[in-house]
Amino acid sequence: MSIKWNDKSWQKEFLNMKSHSPSDAKLLMGGAKGLKDAWRLGVLHVEYERIKKIQDQQQQ
């Protein structure tokens, strides 16, 4: 399995899933600039996966 580290499609989709704080929206659009940003982006990705899983289950 290959991971595409520069794939930002989940970030665009997550922006449309729910409302975000201005700092989170800026991070999702611009990407991580440091360790703190990378950590927060990871937290947001976990939240995205959780919401996506719930949405997929509701569609079935």
Protein Blocks (a to p, Z undefined) as FASTA:
>chain_A
ZZdfklcklmmmmmmmpccdfklmmmmmnopabfklmmmmmmmmmmmmmmmmmmmmmmZZ
